[in-house]
Amino acid sequence: MPETALVWQQMRRSVAIARKDIRIYYSKGPVIIFGVLFPVFLFLSFTIGRHMSVDFMIPGLLGMILFFTATSISPIVVPWEAQARTLERLMSCPVRLETIIAGGVLASFAFGTAISLVPIVIGLVLGVSVSGPVIFALAVILAALCFASLGNVFSIPPTNLPATVNMIASVVKFPVVFISGIFIPLDELPAWGQAISYISPLTYFTDIARSCIQNRGHLPLALDFGVLIAFTALFLLVAMKLHQRTMPRRI
């Protein structure tokens, strides 16, 4: 079979795996609670009573929802399937390991992108305007892909216990939210705070969102997009390489 046909075949199988993950896992209670409701209530707890404008609140709320939804299920799909003994059935099918990982990324990407429309619509209804809607849409798509790829990195440890992987993910995700300029804009942080914030991919999406909604970006848009692309490539590479070592140990 020609190389192009093989690649196309694996891509179709990745889409099939993504559809399966969405159908089985994305309607579960923990996904709705930790992926949607929790970031909303966390954000409101830090903003109520601070008299913030809507155009300040929407970029932060959008960033949190997109980050949490795109990383809510991808870390625990593999442990769940290993625990249910369905992972070995999937691996015995004519699919590459990279195809399985890509399917998980696609499912998380689709879920994160779809849920992110909610705060966007709310913002538009409340009168928020977006300058450069094409740039804004590209940023949402790229960030969803980046965060979905990060979610698959969390599932690398060869454990079959979803709670263990969820704990590992939470240890990373919560500090990332607080250092990413969501509650305090980057230009109001001290130099050491800005230096720490630059290690978070969420920082760069939040900066693009603030630039498009508030016209208050801290970094050049080209830099924001470039770093998001670099993070996405890094997370995908790490997930693909390390899952090759740990996936067989789950069976």
C-alpha positions in Angstrom: 0.0 0.0 0.0 1.4 3.5 -0.9 2.7 5.6 2.0 0.1 8.3 1.4 -2.7 5.7 1.6 -1.2 4.3 4.9 -1.1 7.8 6.4 -4.7 8.5 5.4 -5.8 5.2 6.8 -4.2 5.9 10.2 -5.7 9.4 10.2 -9.2 7.9 9.7 -8.6 5.5 12.5 -7.5 8.4 14.8 -10.8 10.1 14.0 -12.7 6.9 14.8 -10.8 6.7 18.2 -11.6 10.3 18.9 -15.3 9.7 18.2 -15.3 6.7 20.5 -13.7 8.7 23.3 -16.2 11.6 23.0 -19.1 9.2 23.0 -17.9 7.2 26.0 -16.0 9.5 28.2 -17.0 13.2 27.6 -20.5 12.9 29.1 -19.2 11.6 32.4 -19.7 13.6 35.6 -16.1 14.2 36.5 -15.4 15.7 33.0 -18.3 18.1 33.3 -17.4 19.1 36.9 -13.7 19.5 36.6 -13.7 20.6 33.0 -16.5 23.1 32.9 -18.1 23.9 36.3 -14.9 24.0 38.4 -13.0 26.6 36.3 -16.2 28.8 36.2 -16.7 28.8 39.9 -12.9 29.2 40.6 -12.9 32.2 38.3 -16.0 33.8 39.8 -14.6 33.3 43.3 -11.6 35.5 42.4 -13.5 38.1 40.4 -16.8 38.7 42.3 -16.5 41.9 44.3 -13.5 43.2 42.5 -15.5 45.4 40.0 -13.8 44.1 36.9 -15.0 45.0 33.5 -16.5 42.4 31.2 -13.8 42.8 28.6 -11.2 42.0 31.3 -13.1 38.9 32.6 -13.9 37.2 29.3 -10.2 36.5 28.2 -9.4 35.0 31.6 -12.6 33.0 31.8 -12.1 31.7 28.2 -8.5 30.8 29.0 -9.5 28.8 32.1 -12.4 27.0 30.5 -10.4 26.1 27.4 -7.4 24.9 29.5 -9.5 22.8 31.8 -11.8 21.3 29.2 -9.0 20.4 26.8 -7.1 18.6 29.6 -10.0 17.2 31.6 -10.3 13.8 30.0 -7.2 13.1 27.9 -5.1 12.3 30.9 -7.4 9.5 32.2 -8.7 7.9 29.0 -5.7 5.5 28.8 -5.8 4.5 32.5 -9.5 4.0 32.3 -9.2 1.8 29.2 -6.3 -0.1 30.8 -8.4 -0.7 33.9 -11.3 -1.9 31.9 -9.0 -4.2 29.8 -10.1 -2.5 26.6 -6.7 -1.0 25.9 -5.1 -4.3 25.0 -8.0 -4.9 22.5 -7.3 -1.5 20.9 -3.6 -2.2 20.7 -4.2 -5.5 19.1 -6.0 -3.8 16.2 -4.0 -2.6 13.1 -3.4 0.9 14.5 -0.1 2.5 15.4 0.5 3.8 18.9 0.8 7.3 17.5 -2.7 6.8 16.0 -4.1 6.1 19.5 -2.4 9.1 21.0 -3.6 11.3 18.1 -7.2 10.1 18.6 -7.0 11.2 22.2 -5.7 14.6 21.3 -8.4 15.1 18.6 -11.1 14.2 21.1 -9.8 16.6 23.7 -9.3 19.3 21.0 -12.9 19.0 19.8 -14.3 19.1 23.3 -12.2 22.1 24.4 -13.0 24.0 21.2 -16.7 23.3 21.5 -17.0 24.3 25.1 -14.9 27.5 24.6 -17.7 28.8 22.4 -19.9 29.3 25.5 -17.8 32.1 27.1 -17.2 33.6 23.7 -21.0 33.8 23.0 -21.6 35.2 26.6 -19.0 37.9 26.0 -20.6 38.9 22.6 -24.0 39.0 24.2 -22.6 41.3 27.0 -21.2 43.7 24.4 -17.6 42.5 24.2 -16.1 43.2 20.8 -13.3 41.2 19.2 -10.7 43.0 17.0 -9.1 40.6 14.6 -11.6 37.7 14.8 -9.5 35.5 12.5 -6.5 35.9 14.7 -8.7 35.2 17.7 -10.2 32.1 16.2 -6.8 30.7 15.2 -5.6 31.3 18.7 -8.5 29.3 20.2 -7.9 26.4 17.8 -4.1 26.4 18.4 -4.5 26.7 22.2 -7.0 23.8 22.2 -4.6 21.6 20.3 -1.7 22.6 22.6 -3.7 21.9 25.8 -5.0 18.6 24.5 -1.5 17.6 23.7 -0.4 18.5 27.2 -3.2 16.4 28.6 -1.7 13.3 26.9 1.6 14.0 28.6 -0.1 13.7 32.0 -1.2 10.1 31.1 2.4 8.9 30.5 3.0 7.3 33.9 2.2 3.6 33.5 -0.6 3.4 36.1 -4.1 2.0 35.5 -5.7 4.2 38.2 -7.4 7.3 36.8 -7.3 8.9 40.2 -3.5 8.8 40.3 -3.2 10.4 36.9 -5.8 13.0 37.8 -3.8 13.9 40.9 -0.6 14.4 38.8 -2.5 16.5 36.3 -4.0 18.7 39.1 -0.6 19.3 40.6 0.5 20.9 37.3 -2.7 22.5 36.2 -3.6 24.6 39.2 -0.2 26.4 39.5 -0.3 27.0 35.7 -3.6 28.8 36.0 -2.3 31.2 38.7 0.9 32.1 36.9 -0.7 32.8 33.5 -1.9 36.3 33.7 -5.5 35.3 34.1 -6.2 37.2 37.4 -3.5 39.7 37.1 -2.4 41.0 33.6 1.3 40.4 32.7 2.2 44.1 32.6 1.1 44.4 36.3 3.3 41.5 37.5 6.8 42.1 38.9 9.7 41.0 36.8 10.1 37.7 38.6 6.4 37.0 38.2 6.6 37.7 34.4 9.6 35.4 34.2 7.7 32.5 35.9 4.6 33.2 33.7 6.6 32.6 30.5 6.9 28.9 31.2 3.1 28.4 30.9 1.5 27.9 27.5 -1.7 29.4 28.9 0.1 32.7 29.3 0.4 33.1 25.6 -3.2 32.3 24.8 -4.4 34.7 27.5 -2.2 37.4 26.1 -3.6 36.9 22.6 -7.2 37.0 24.0 -6.4 40.2 25.9 -4.9 41.7 22.7 -8.0 40.9 20.6 -10.6 41.8 23.2 -8.9 44.6 25.3 -6.2 45.8 22.9 -3.9 45.2 25.8 -1.4 42.5 24.7 1.9 42.3 26.6 3.8 40.4 24.0 3.9 40.6 20.2 1.3 38.3 18.6 3.9 36.6 16.4 5.8 35.6 19.6 2.6 34.4 21.3 1.7 32.2 18.3 5.3 31.0 17.8 5.6 29.8 21.5 2.2 28.1 21.4 3.3 26.2 18.2 6.5 25.2 19.9 4.7 24.0 23.1 2.3 22.0 20.9 5.1 20.3 19.0 7.0 19.6 22.3 4.0 18.1 24.0 3.2 15.9 21.0 6.7 14.7 20.7 7.1 13.9 24.4 3.7 12.1 24.5 4.5 10.0 21.4 8.0 9.0 22.5 7.3 8.3 26.2 4.0 6.4 25.6 6.0 4.0 23.4 7.8 3.0 26.6 5.0 3.0 29.1 2.0 1.8 27.1 3.1 -1.8 26.9 3.5 -1.9 30.7 -0.2 -1.2 31.2 -1.2 -4.5 29.6 
